[in-house]
Every structure is written in C-alpha cells, then in structure tokens.
Amino acid sequence: MNTVTPRVFVAATQQNDGKTTTALGLFAALKKRLGRIGFIKPVGQRFVEIEGRRIDEDSVLIDQTFGVQTPLEDMSPIAVEPDFTRKYISKSNSEFLVRRIQNSFDRACWEKEFCIIEGTGHAGVGSVFDLSNARVAKLLQSKVLLVTRGGIGRSIDEVALNKALFDKEGVELVGVILNKVLHDKFDHVAEFARRGLDRLGIDLLGVVPVEPLLANATLGQICKETKGKFLNRPSESLRRVRKIIIGAMSSSHVMEYFSPGTLVITPGDREDVILAALSTSSLTEADGRAVAGLVLSGDLFPHQSVLDLISASDLPAIASPLDSYTVANTIYSMTVKTLPGDAEKISKIQSLIERHVEIDRLLEKLRS
C-alpha cells in the first residue's frame, strides 16, 4: 500500500457535523497550495447509481467539482447497502474489504501530491463490520482531522469520546474544527473551546461560522423528499428556498408573508393562494415579493385553467401526495447535502474553509 503520499482522514463526532463541507473546502485549499489532490471515501452509506455501480454521493460531488481523474469505484470502494451488515455478520470477509480499500487508496493516490480521506459518521461507525473510522484510518496510516458542531461543553465531550477510539487504534488526532458556530457566540465559543481542548492536549485548527446558505434546500431536493413531481420548470430544480409558509389563509393575507426565496405550500385546490403566488412570478427579488416556488399538497389539483397558468408561468410548481403539514415537516427535518453543480454553495464552502481553517498549520502538523 502507498505509504509515501501525504494524507489526512477527515472524521466527525456525529453525522452531519460537516465532514463533506470540510473535505470539499480542504480540497480547494490544498489544490491551490500543492497541485494534484486525491480523494477517497472508503466506506459510504449514501450512494447513487452510476453505470450500474453504487457510488457514494460525496465522492460524486468531489469528482464533478474538481475533476479528480480517479475512477469513481476507487473513490468509493465500499457502499453499505441496506443488507450489507446482515450479510457481513452471517459470513464476514474482512480481509477482502481491507484489500479493496487499500488497493483503491493506492489508485486514489496515483500521481497525486496529497490525498483526502473522508470518513463516515463518528469514529465508531462501521464497527459492526470491522471497519470503524478509527480502524480505516489506521489501515491507511493516516492522521485524523476531527470536525464537530460548534459549542463548548458538548463539543469537547464528543471530541474526547471520539479521540479515545482513535487512541485505541494508535491513530493520531492532529486537530479539531468547530463547525456551524453561531455568529453572536463566535468569539466566546472560539476562546473557551480552544482553552478546553488545550487541557486535553488537542489543537483547535479552525472555527467556522454557521452559514444559512448551506442549510437552504433546493426545489429539486424538496421535490424528491416530498415524493413530488414538477408540474413545470424542472430546469429550476437548483433554485434555493430560504423560508417556507403554509398558505392556509386568505390570498390577501398570505401575500403579506411573501418574500424573496419563499416556498409556498398549499392544498392543490386553494386556487386563490395559487393565483396569488403566480402573480409574483413576473417580479424580481428587488421588488421584495418574488417567491421561490409552489408545492401543491394532498394530491389535489386546481381547475384546468389554473393548471394552464402554472404551465405558462416562470414560477416552478411541485405536486406532492403529502398533506401540507407533512410537506413542511419533511422540509424542516431534511438533511441538506451540497449537490454537484451548485456553484454558489460550493464557492461559499471554499471561502469559509480557506478563511476560517488554519490550512498551513494543518499541513505542518501532518508533516511532523
């Protein structure tokens, strides 16, 4: 196995703490400093089908954003399918999985100046099939950068717990990044988290503020999560939603809540609310009332004449079989992932990591 190419294993204390955001930002920052960068996510739990292969969606994001020039199956060697764990427990084959990861890592590092390894969940995820993040980091002889959600007490407790697993495997934790730190608590959290981590002998290498843009879902993501379908304008699937309202009031009142980026959820037979939303489609955000889109809930539809207006409108509309409350609740509980081609979000991520993470200090610690 390759032991020469510098590498870092990006782990997290919990799922959705910001591993992929960190990995994407690090890739851009390291590419600028070092040149060709490799990427691998050895064990993936969320995947997409590409040419008959199940590829982790984060590997697809990195590849389509940067053009990594590594076969996708090597950037994502193991996809944990729904029955993967049961099959492994019934008839484990650890040596095969280890060889597959190490061989893929060799190809991911080929002609690269550095390689980023992205973990899955916290340090212990994957233990059930003998491939915890801690063990994979050891197999690939990598030091670890740990990402945790911004805070003080809980964050430091979770860092200590995860560090114990890495220590058990003999894997060095080079530092921590605090992610999604509230703006009004930024300086306070940064100071006391640094002091708290110092007491554990752990370096704080970055404090990244919360960025609302990164939590805003697109219409395409909402359509998928609400089991819907576009009635028009599917090309606007990347349009971003900043807030949602349920149009259960009169049309004159609901328009008071319209603002740029608003998604209006309404039963499909509420023609007054639908027409009120359509009336904003010719407005721009500068006018202050343009909305992002419509969700017609409950498998209900307006009169054909209104459907014709929707078809001719610039305002994207989605039909969902779910009721309005369930649609809203589904959107609020969504895990919003960064999608390939989302240039605005990707640019913001790169800027955040470059600005708020001590990249050069990280490289020094990895080389020492």
C-alpha beads as a LAMMPS data file, in Angstrom:
LAMMPS data file: protein, C-alpha beads

368 atoms
367 bonds

1 atom types
1 bond types

-500.0 500.0 xlo xhi
-500.0 500.0 ylo yhi
-500.0 500.0 zlo zhi

Masses

1 110.0

Atoms # bond

1 1 1 0.000 0.000 0.000
2 1 1 1.089 3.580 -0.711
3 1 1 2.916 4.980 2.334
4 1 1 4.510 7.987 0.621
5 1 1 1.695 10.320 -0.432
6 1 1 0.741 12.739 2.393
7 1 1 -2.823 12.235 3.603
8 1 1 -5.425 13.247 6.152
9 1 1 -8.512 11.419 7.384
10 1 1 -11.449 13.797 7.876
11 1 1 -13.727 12.417 10.596
12 1 1 -16.561 13.875 12.652
13 1 1 -18.074 13.461 16.103
14 1 1 -21.568 12.965 14.672
15 1 1 -23.314 12.532 11.347
16 1 1 -23.970 15.817 9.505
17 1 1 -21.402 17.787 11.520
18 1 1 -19.678 18.939 8.334
19 1 1 -17.211 16.319 7.073
20 1 1 -18.085 16.762 3.415
21 1 1 -18.127 20.546 3.707
22 1 1 -14.671 20.391 5.298
23 1 1 -13.337 17.900 2.750
24 1 1 -14.610 19.974 -0.175
25 1 1 -13.119 23.180 1.231
26 1 1 -9.830 21.457 2.075
27 1 1 -9.601 20.031 -1.440
28 1 1 -9.774 23.509 -2.960
29 1 1 -7.320 24.985 -0.445
30 1 1 -4.789 22.161 -0.828
31 1 1 -5.098 22.114 -4.605
32 1 1 -4.116 25.772 -4.627
33 1 1 -1.076 25.053 -2.448
34 1 1 0.091 21.632 -3.606
35 1 1 -1.341 20.827 -7.038
36 1 1 -2.964 17.458 -7.741
37 1 1 -5.140 16.200 -4.885
38 1 1 -6.663 12.746 -4.499
39 1 1 -9.869 11.793 -2.699
40 1 1 -11.399 8.623 -1.328
41 1 1 -14.379 7.817 0.871
42 1 1 -13.586 4.218 1.809
43 1 1 -16.977 3.422 3.352
44 1 1 -20.095 5.228 2.124
45 1 1 -23.676 4.960 3.335
46 1 1 -25.500 7.278 0.904
47 1 1 -24.943 6.360 -2.710
48 1 1 -26.208 6.897 -6.239
49 1 1 -26.272 4.518 -9.192
50 1 1 -23.744 5.381 -11.899
51 1 1 -23.273 2.975 -14.802
52 1 1 -24.517 0.092 -12.679
53 1 1 -22.217 0.876 -9.766
54 1 1 -23.211 2.232 -6.378
55 1 1 -21.039 5.264 -5.713
56 1 1 -21.087 7.371 -2.555
57 1 1 -22.701 10.719 -3.308
58 1 1 -19.879 12.692 -1.646
59 1 1 -17.341 11.081 -3.976
60 1 1 -19.523 12.110 -6.917
61 1 1 -19.655 15.681 -5.578
62 1 1 -15.866 15.928 -5.244
63 1 1 -15.248 14.342 -8.640
64 1 1 -17.701 16.541 -10.526
65 1 1 -16.488 19.672 -8.744
66 1 1 -12.750 19.173 -9.197
67 1 1 -12.279 16.531 -11.906
68 1 1 -10.161 14.267 -9.711
69 1 1 -9.119 11.872 -12.521
70 1 1 -9.541 8.753 -10.404
71 1 1 -12.059 6.009 -11.255
72 1 1 -15.224 6.590 -9.232
73 1 1 -15.228 2.998 -7.994
74 1 1 -11.858 3.691 -6.354
75 1 1 -13.035 6.936 -4.806
76 1 1 -15.913 4.940 -3.282
77 1 1 -14.787 1.309 -2.888
78 1 1 -17.448 0.173 -0.388
79 1 1 -21.109 1.210 -0.474
80 1 1 -23.045 -0.001 2.552
81 1 1 -26.282 -1.304 1.066
82 1 1 -29.367 -1.981 3.246
83 1 1 -28.474 -5.660 3.748
84 1 1 -24.672 -5.180 3.874
85 1 1 -24.385 -5.539 7.666
86 1 1 -26.578 -8.641 7.832
87 1 1 -24.567 -10.343 5.091
88 1 1 -21.284 -9.461 6.785
89 1 1 -22.381 -10.811 10.166
90 1 1 -23.601 -14.008 8.502
91 1 1 -20.389 -14.541 6.556
92 1 1 -17.698 -11.984 7.235
93 1 1 -14.819 -11.434 4.830
94 1 1 -12.764 -8.717 6.460
95 1 1 -9.574 -9.412 4.501
96 1 1 -11.372 -8.872 1.178
97 1 1 -12.776 -5.497 2.298
98 1 1 -9.400 -4.377 3.668
99 1 1 -7.626 -5.250 0.409
100 1 1 -10.301 -3.474 -1.577
101 1 1 -9.901 -0.286 0.453
102 1 1 -6.106 -0.356 0.345
103 1 1 -5.983 -1.078 -3.403
104 1 1 -8.447 1.732 -4.080
105 1 1 -6.403 4.053 -1.908
106 1 1 -3.308 3.285 -3.978
107 1 1 -5.180 4.280 -7.143
108 1 1 -6.634 7.384 -5.481
109 1 1 -3.083 8.498 -4.616
110 1 1 -1.641 7.762 -8.065
111 1 1 0.275 10.817 -9.312
112 1 1 -1.221 12.978 -6.551
113 1 1 0.588 15.341 -4.199
114 1 1 -1.861 14.767 -1.336
115 1 1 -4.911 12.622 -0.581
116 1 1 -8.025 13.442 1.437
117 1 1 -9.807 10.502 3.080
118 1 1 -13.373 11.172 4.188
119 1 1 -14.880 9.109 6.979
120 1 1 -18.487 8.153 7.673
121 1 1 -20.152 9.414 10.844
122 1 1 -18.328 9.281 14.181
123 1 1 -15.184 7.290 14.981
124 1 1 -17.080 4.107 15.776
125 1 1 -19.324 3.948 12.702
126 1 1 -18.596 0.765 10.786
127 1 1 -17.501 -1.236 13.835
128 1 1 -20.274 -3.760 13.186
129 1 1 -18.431 -4.896 10.046
130 1 1 -14.910 -4.340 11.441
131 1 1 -14.297 -1.129 9.509
132 1 1 -14.815 1.681 12.008
133 1 1 -13.462 5.064 11.020
134 1 1 -10.690 4.570 13.555
135 1 1 -9.669 1.247 12.036
136 1 1 -9.822 2.540 8.464
137 1 1 -7.612 5.493 9.427
138 1 1 -5.125 3.007 10.888
139 1 1 -5.269 0.764 7.804
140 1 1 -4.464 3.753 5.601
141 1 1 -1.779 5.009 8.024
142 1 1 -3.417 8.423 8.249
143 1 1 -3.598 11.094 10.908
144 1 1 -7.054 12.459 11.681
145 1 1 -8.706 15.872 11.484
146 1 1 -11.907 15.842 13.557
147 1 1 -14.940 18.020 12.787
148 1 1 -17.539 18.779 15.451
149 1 1 -20.573 21.034 15.695
150 1 1 -19.845 24.413 17.281
151 1 1 -20.186 24.661 21.038
152 1 1 -18.130 24.215 24.194
153 1 1 -19.171 21.553 26.698
154 1 1 -20.941 19.070 24.468
155 1 1 -18.478 19.530 21.612
156 1 1 -15.430 18.924 23.805
157 1 1 -17.082 15.894 25.425
158 1 1 -17.757 14.385 21.996
159 1 1 -14.218 15.138 20.823
160 1 1 -12.828 13.353 23.893
161 1 1 -15.055 10.335 23.276
162 1 1 -14.057 10.054 19.619
163 1 1 -10.381 10.620 20.416
164 1 1 -10.485 7.626 22.753
165 1 1 -11.393 5.350 19.838
166 1 1 -8.644 6.749 17.635
167 1 1 -6.159 6.438 20.506
168 1 1 -7.144 2.803 20.937
169 1 1 -6.195 2.142 17.306
170 1 1 -2.971 4.133 17.653
171 1 1 -4.170 6.877 15.295
172 1 1 -3.021 10.449 15.914
173 1 1 -5.598 13.232 16.125
174 1 1 -3.860 16.324 14.713
175 1 1 -6.618 18.807 15.470
176 1 1 -10.267 19.797 15.604
177 1 1 -12.511 22.068 13.556
178 1 1 -15.572 23.587 15.190
179 1 1 -18.279 23.960 12.561
180 1 1 -21.599 25.853 12.425
181 1 1 -20.755 28.255 15.247
182 1 1 -23.433 30.912 15.836
183 1 1 -22.301 34.411 14.864
184 1 1 -23.353 36.060 18.113
185 1 1 -21.366 33.485 20.114
186 1 1 -18.427 33.118 17.749
187 1 1 -15.654 34.810 19.771
188 1 1 -16.875 33.352 23.067
189 1 1 -17.070 29.796 21.722
190 1 1 -13.708 30.072 19.939
191 1 1 -11.894 31.256 23.073
192 1 1 -13.298 28.763 25.560
193 1 1 -13.329 25.804 23.185
194 1 1 -9.644 26.442 22.458
195 1 1 -8.866 26.577 26.164
196 1 1 -10.920 23.468 26.853
197 1 1 -9.273 21.485 24.064
198 1 1 -5.825 22.653 25.192
199 1 1 -6.488 20.981 28.527
200 1 1 -6.917 17.701 26.619
201 1 1 -3.790 18.303 24.543
202 1 1 -5.816 18.867 21.360
203 1 1 -5.252 21.710 18.892
204 1 1 -8.137 23.788 17.585
205 1 1 -7.335 24.316 13.906
206 1 1 -10.492 26.087 12.778
207 1 1 -13.703 27.747 13.882
208 1 1 -16.243 28.005 11.065
209 1 1 -19.350 30.179 11.495
210 1 1 -22.814 28.955 10.633
211 1 1 -23.790 29.818 7.063
212 1 1 -27.558 29.829 6.382
213 1 1 -26.990 29.345 2.659
214 1 1 -25.628 25.836 3.289
215 1 1 -28.815 24.764 5.075
216 1 1 -31.157 26.016 2.355
217 1 1 -32.637 23.173 0.306
218 1 1 -33.191 23.372 -3.433
219 1 1 -36.512 22.762 -5.142
220 1 1 -35.132 19.535 -6.575
221 1 1 -34.207 18.228 -3.145
222 1 1 -37.629 19.206 -1.780
223 1 1 -39.390 17.549 -4.703
224 1 1 -37.545 14.297 -4.033
225 1 1 -38.069 14.357 -0.258
226 1 1 -41.808 15.106 -0.552
227 1 1 -42.344 12.378 -3.198
228 1 1 -43.424 15.079 -5.614
229 1 1 -43.114 15.866 -9.291
230 1 1 -42.554 19.124 -11.129
231 1 1 -45.631 20.450 -12.940
232 1 1 -43.454 22.946 -14.818
233 1 1 -39.944 24.394 -14.883
234 1 1 -37.956 21.269 -13.837
235 1 1 -34.898 23.158 -15.080
236 1 1 -35.232 25.329 -11.940
237 1 1 -34.501 22.386 -9.632
238 1 1 -31.421 24.165 -8.222
239 1 1 -33.442 27.218 -7.177
240 1 1 -32.865 27.708 -3.441
241 1 1 -35.551 28.015 -0.767
242 1 1 -34.891 30.426 2.092
243 1 1 -38.121 30.023 4.048
244 1 1 -41.440 28.217 3.782
245 1 1 -45.023 29.235 4.512
246 1 1 -48.228 27.219 4.503
247 1 1 -50.915 29.011 2.516
248 1 1 -53.890 28.150 4.674
249 1 1 -55.127 31.742 4.994
250 1 1 -56.861 34.037 2.515
251 1 1 -54.910 35.154 -0.525
252 1 1 -54.837 38.775 0.644
253 1 1 -53.229 37.754 3.921
254 1 1 -50.833 35.166 2.539
255 1 1 -49.228 37.742 0.229
256 1 1 -48.075 39.664 3.289
257 1 1 -45.714 36.758 4.022
258 1 1 -44.206 36.608 0.546
259 1 1 -40.516 37.490 0.415
260 1 1 -37.595 36.538 -1.842
261 1 1 -36.860 32.820 -1.640
262 1 1 -40.192 31.818 -0.076
263 1 1 -41.687 28.410 -0.843
264 1 1 -45.485 28.456 -0.648
265 1 1 -47.093 25.176 0.448
266 1 1 -50.830 24.997 -0.132
267 1 1 -53.500 22.381 -0.819
268 1 1 -53.793 21.919 -4.563
269 1 1 -57.407 23.130 -4.613
270 1 1 -56.653 26.504 -2.992
271 1 1 -56.828 28.388 -6.277
272 1 1 -56.808 31.812 -4.588
273 1 1 -53.430 31.150 -2.919
274 1 1 -52.023 29.597 -6.095
275 1 1 -53.039 32.632 -8.161
276 1 1 -51.575 34.965 -5.535
277 1 1 -48.234 33.181 -5.774
278 1 1 -48.350 33.132 -9.580
279 1 1 -48.912 36.882 -9.570
280 1 1 -45.396 37.334 -8.174
281 1 1 -43.692 35.322 -10.923
282 1 1 -43.005 38.430 -13.010
283 1 1 -41.443 40.238 -10.047
284 1 1 -37.754 40.234 -9.195
285 1 1 -36.177 39.953 -5.771
286 1 1 -35.639 43.705 -5.899
287 1 1 -39.413 44.088 -5.855
288 1 1 -39.398 42.322 -2.497
289 1 1 -42.154 39.776 -3.096
290 1 1 -40.787 37.206 -5.537
291 1 1 -41.255 33.641 -4.286
292 1 1 -39.092 30.582 -4.980
293 1 1 -41.823 28.108 -5.845
294 1 1 -45.088 26.346 -5.050
295 1 1 -45.880 22.968 -3.559
296 1 1 -49.439 21.781 -4.215
297 1 1 -50.139 19.279 -1.452
298 1 1 -52.559 16.437 -0.828
299 1 1 -52.723 15.104 -4.394
300 1 1 -55.214 17.878 -5.088
301 1 1 -55.217 19.994 -8.233
302 1 1 -56.870 23.267 -9.248
303 1 1 -59.120 23.806 -12.256
304 1 1 -57.532 23.104 -15.625
305 1 1 -57.425 26.822 -16.420
306 1 1 -55.221 27.384 -13.356
307 1 1 -53.041 24.423 -14.320
308 1 1 -52.579 26.071 -17.713
309 1 1 -51.446 29.266 -15.976
310 1 1 -48.958 27.234 -13.920
311 1 1 -47.588 25.612 -17.074
312 1 1 -47.069 29.011 -18.682
313 1 1 -45.608 30.591 -15.548
314 1 1 -41.954 31.156 -14.633
315 1 1 -42.776 30.055 -11.074
316 1 1 -41.844 26.375 -10.505
317 1 1 -44.644 24.255 -9.047
318 1 1 -44.399 20.818 -7.466
319 1 1 -47.302 18.428 -6.847
320 1 1 -46.921 16.260 -3.735
321 1 1 -49.184 13.496 -2.390
322 1 1 -48.366 14.552 1.178
323 1 1 -50.565 16.948 3.154
324 1 1 -49.329 20.493 3.792
325 1 1 -48.211 19.847 7.369
326 1 1 -46.244 16.733 6.391
327 1 1 -44.615 18.588 3.489
328 1 1 -43.494 21.390 5.817
329 1 1 -42.286 18.969 8.498
330 1 1 -40.376 16.933 5.918
331 1 1 -38.590 20.033 4.650
332 1 1 -37.685 21.205 8.149
333 1 1 -36.217 17.801 9.041
334 1 1 -34.246 17.383 5.797
335 1 1 -30.517 16.798 5.781
336 1 1 -29.464 19.270 3.104
337 1 1 -26.481 17.999 1.141
338 1 1 -24.370 20.017 -1.264
339 1 1 -25.127 18.970 -4.836
340 1 1 -22.750 18.803 -7.805
341 1 1 -23.159 21.937 -9.893
342 1 1 -24.367 24.109 -7.007
343 1 1 -21.762 26.757 -7.777
344 1 1 -22.975 29.300 -5.229
345 1 1 -22.855 26.880 -2.313
346 1 1 -19.558 25.291 -3.370
347 1 1 -17.932 28.701 -3.684
348 1 1 -19.189 29.672 -0.230
349 1 1 -17.812 26.462 1.298
350 1 1 -14.394 27.018 -0.246
351 1 1 -14.311 30.579 1.057
352 1 1 -15.351 29.536 4.572
353 1 1 -12.698 26.826 4.912
354 1 1 -9.923 28.960 3.404
355 1 1 -10.743 31.835 5.717
356 1 1 -11.502 30.053 8.989
357 1 1 -9.258 26.950 8.984
358 1 1 -5.501 27.115 9.541
359 1 1 -4.576 25.156 6.424
360 1 1 -0.833 25.764 6.566
361 1 1 -0.677 24.826 10.238
362 1 1 -2.588 21.630 9.455
363 1 1 -0.014 20.746 6.802
364 1 1 2.815 21.349 9.263
365 1 1 1.225 19.038 11.813
366 1 1 0.669 16.353 9.172
367 1 1 4.330 16.541 8.114
368 1 1 5.764 16.453 11.624

Bonds

1 1 1 2
2 1 2 3
3 1 3 4
4 1 4 5
5 1 5 6
6 1 6 7
7 1 7 8
8 1 8 9
9 1 9 10
10 1 10 11
11 1 11 12
12 1 12 13
13 1 13 14
14 1 14 15
15 1 15 16
16 1 16 17
17 1 17 18
18 1 18 19
19 1 19 20
20 1 20 21
21 1 21 22
22 1 22 23
23 1 23 24
24 1 24 25
25 1 25 26
26 1 26 27
27 1 27 28
28 1 28 29
29 1 29 30
30 1 30 31
31 1 31 32
32 1 32 33
33 1 33 34
34 1 34 35
35 1 35 36
36 1 36 37
37 1 37 38
38 1 38 39
39 1 39 40
40 1 40 41
41 1 41 42
42 1 42 43
43 1 43 44
44 1 44 45
45 1 45 46
46 1 46 47
47 1 47 48
48 1 48 49
49 1 49 50
50 1 50 51
51 1 51 52
52 1 52 53
53 1 53 54
54 1 54 55
55 1 55 56
56 1 56 57
57 1 57 58
58 1 58 59
59 1 59 60
60 1 60 61
61 1 61 62
62 1 62 63
63 1 63 64
64 1 64 65
65 1 65 66
66 1 66 67
67 1 67 68
68 1 68 69
69 1 69 70
70 1 70 71
71 1 71 72
72 1 72 73
73 1 73 74
74 1 74 75
75 1 75 76
76 1 76 77
77 1 77 78
78 1 78 79
79 1 79 80
80 1 80 81
81 1 81 82
82 1 82 83
83 1 83 84
84 1 84 85
85 1 85 86
86 1 86 87
87 1 87 88
88 1 88 89
89 1 89 90
90 1 90 91
91 1 91 92
92 1 92 93
93 1 93 94
94 1 94 95
95 1 95 96
96 1 96 97
97 1 97 98
98 1 98 99
99 1 99 100
100 1 100 101
101 1 101 102
102 1 102 103
103 1 103 104
104 1 104 105
105 1 105 106
106 1 106 107
107 1 107 108
108 1 108 109
109 1 109 110
110 1 110 111
111 1 111 112
112 1 112 113
113 1 113 114
114 1 114 115
115 1 115 116
116 1 116 117
117 1 117 118
118 1 118 119
119 1 119 120
120 1 120 121
121 1 121 122
122 1 122 123
123 1 123 124
124 1 124 125
125 1 125 126
126 1 126 127
127 1 127 128
128 1 128 129
129 1 129 130
130 1 130 131
131 1 131 132
132 1 132 133
133 1 133 134
134 1 134 135
135 1 135 136
136 1 136 137
137 1 137 138
138 1 138 139
139 1 139 140
140 1 140 141
141 1 141 142
142 1 142 143
143 1 143 144
144 1 144 145
145 1 145 146
146 1 146 147
147 1 147 148
148 1 148 149
149 1 149 150
150 1 150 151
151 1 151 152
152 1 152 153
153 1 153 154
154 1 154 155
155 1 155 156
156 1 156 157
157 1 157 158
158 1 158 159
159 1 159 160
160 1 160 161
161 1 161 162
162 1 162 163
163 1 163 164
164 1 164 165
165 1 165 166
166 1 166 167
167 1 167 168
168 1 168 169
169 1 169 170
170 1 170 171
171 1 171 172
172 1 172 173
173 1 173 174
174 1 174 175
175 1 175 176
176 1 176 177
177 1 177 178
178 1 178 179
179 1 179 180
180 1 180 181
181 1 181 182
182 1 182 183
183 1 183 184
184 1 184 185
185 1 185 186
186 1 186 187
187 1 187 188
188 1 188 189
189 1 189 190
190 1 190 191
191 1 191 192
192 1 192 193
193 1 193 194
194 1 194 195
195 1 195 196
196 1 196 197
197 1 197 198
198 1 198 199
199 1 199 200
200 1 200 201
201 1 201 202
202 1 202 203
203 1 203 204
204 1 204 205
205 1 205 206
206 1 206 207
207 1 207 208
208 1 208 209
209 1 209 210
210 1 210 211
211 1 211 212
212 1 212 213
213 1 213 214
214 1 214 215
215 1 215 216
216 1 216 217
217 1 217 218
218 1 218 219
219 1 219 220
220 1 220 221
221 1 221 222
222 1 222 223
223 1 223 224
224 1 224 225
225 1 225 226
226 1 226 227
227 1 227 228
228 1 228 229
229 1 229 230
230 1 230 231
231 1 231 232
232 1 232 233
233 1 233 234
234 1 234 235
235 1 235 236
236 1 236 237
237 1 237 238
238 1 238 239
239 1 239 240
240 1 240 241
241 1 241 242
242 1 242 243
243 1 243 244
244 1 244 245
245 1 245 246
246 1 246 247
247 1 247 248
248 1 248 249
249 1 249 250
250 1 250 251
251 1 251 252
252 1 252 253
253 1 253 254
254 1 254 255
255 1 255 256
256 1 256 257
257 1 257 258
258 1 258 259
259 1 259 260
260 1 260 261
261 1 261 262
262 1 262 263
263 1 263 264
264 1 264 265
265 1 265 266
266 1 266 267
267 1 267 268
268 1 268 269
269 1 269 270
270 1 270 271
271 1 271 272
272 1 272 273
273 1 273 274
274 1 274 275
275 1 275 276
276 1 276 277
277 1 277 278
278 1 278 279
279 1 279 280
280 1 280 281
281 1 281 282
282 1 282 283
283 1 283 284
284 1 284 285
285 1 285 286
286 1 286 287
287 1 287 288
288 1 288 289
289 1 289 290
290 1 290 291
291 1 291 292
292 1 292 293
293 1 293 294
294 1 294 295
295 1 295 296
296 1 296 297
297 1 297 298
298 1 298 299
299 1 299 300
300 1 300 301
301 1 301 302
302 1 302 303
303 1 303 304
304 1 304 305
305 1 305 306
306 1 306 307
307 1 307 308
308 1 308 309
309 1 309 310
310 1 310 311
311 1 311 312
312 1 312 313
313 1 313 314
314 1 314 315
315 1 315 316
316 1 316 317
317 1 317 318
318 1 318 319
319 1 319 320
320 1 320 321
321 1 321 322
322 1 322 323
323 1 323 324
324 1 324 325
325 1 325 326
326 1 326 327
327 1 327 328
328 1 328 329
329 1 329 330
330 1 330 331
331 1 331 332
332 1 332 333
333 1 333 334
334 1 334 335
335 1 335 336
336 1 336 337
337 1 337 338
338 1 338 339
339 1 339 340
340 1 340 341
341 1 341 342
342 1 342 343
343 1 343 344
344 1 344 345
345 1 345 346
346 1 346 347
347 1 347 348
348 1 348 349
349 1 349 350
350 1 350 351
351 1 351 352
352 1 352 353
353 1 353 354
354 1 354 355
355 1 355 356
356 1 356 357
357 1 357 358
358 1 358 359
359 1 359 360
360 1 360 361
361 1 361 362
362 1 362 363
363 1 363 364
364 1 364 365
365 1 365 366
366 1 366 367
367 1 367 368
